[in-house]
Amino acid sequence: MNTKLNKQNAINFYKMAYEGNPAKAVAQYVGNEYIQHNPLVANGPQSFIDYFNRMHQEYPVKTIEFVRAISEGDLVALHTHQVWPGNDEYVTMDFFRFNENGKIVEHWDSIQQVPKASLNDNTMYK
């Protein structure tokens, strides 16, 4: 496994899909199967494409910052900070599993909205 390449490919995949080109992201970075653990998205590459196309249509103006990327074995973990319309901020943790050909074949995520108030001065992403 090329963990450094997998890490960069996970970032490229997520960024490309997030910015409105999920079909290209799937064509370049996804294997023959795509197992999805997010309950709002069905299994398979087309479901991923449909979900991100819908998100881009409904929310064309949003930003993503990749705060951390960690790669070990066939897994890559991404920690992101996202700002959506209305200044809604989210922090995500995404995990991608790669096959032996360096293609993404499985995904898990956890998404949390950044609260307006905090009991400490630390951010959830830095």
N, C-alpha and C positions, 0 to 999 in steps of 0.2 A: 504494500500500500504506500502510495506517495501522499503522506499526510499533509505536506505543505501545499501540493497541488489541489488536493481535496478541499482544503480550507479556502483557498482562493476561488475554487469553482463553486463552493457553497455560497460565498459572498456574491459572486457574479450572477449566479442563478437567482438568488433572492432579489438582488437589486434590479435585474432585468425584468423580472415578473412584477415587482412592486411599482416600477416606473412605467408599466403599461405594455410590456411585450412578453407575456407569459408563454405564448406559442413558441417563440424563438428560444426562450429559456429552456423549455421542455426539450425542444429539438437538440439543443447543444449539450444539456447537462443531465437529462433523465434517462434511465435505463428502460428496459422493456416493461417493467412493472413499476408501479408507484403506490406503495402502501401508505395510507393517510390515517393518522391518529387524531387529527382535529375533528371533533364531532360535527362541525359545520360544513365539512367538505367530504365528498365521497371518494372512494379509492379510484385510482387511475389518473393518467396524465390529463385526459380531457376535462375531468372534474376540476382539477387544479387550474387549468386554463380558463374554464368558465368562471370560476370563483374570482380569479384575479382580473379578468376582463370586467366583471361586474363591479368589483371594487374600484377599478380605474374609471369606469363610467360614472359611478356615483360620487367618487371622491378623487377628481383628477389632480387636485393640489394637495400634496402631502409630502413630507420629507422623512427620510430614514438615515440614521447614523449607525454604523456598525461599531459598537463600543469594544467588543471582545470577540475573538474567534479562537477556539481551542480544538485541536484535532488529536485524536488518539485512535489507533487502529483503523477501523472502517467507519468511525463516527466523527462528525464535526458538530460543535456547539457554537451557536451565534447568539450574542447578547446585543439587542438593538434598542435604540431610542427613536420613537416615531412621533411626529407632530402632524395631527390631522386637522381638518377645518374646524374653526371655532377654538383653535389653540388647545384642542384635546391632545394630551400627551399619553403615550403608551410605552411600556417596556415589554419586550418579548424575549423569550428564551426559545430558540429553535434548535432541534437536533436532527441531523440528516445522517442516514446510513448509506454508504457507498458500496457498490458491488466490486468485484475483482477487476472490472474494466474501468473503474473510476467514474461510474455513473451513479446518480442519486436514485435510490430505490425505496426509501422509507423516510417518513417525516413525523416528528412529534413537536408540539409547541405548547407554550404557556404564555398567555397575554394578560397584562395587568394595567389598568388605567392608573396614571400617576395622580395621586390625590392632591387637592388644592392646598392642604395643610399637612404638616409633618411634625412629629415630636422631636425631630433632630434636624440638623442643617445639611445632612448628607443627601445627595441625589440617589435615585434608584439605578443610575446608569453610569456614574463616574466615581 
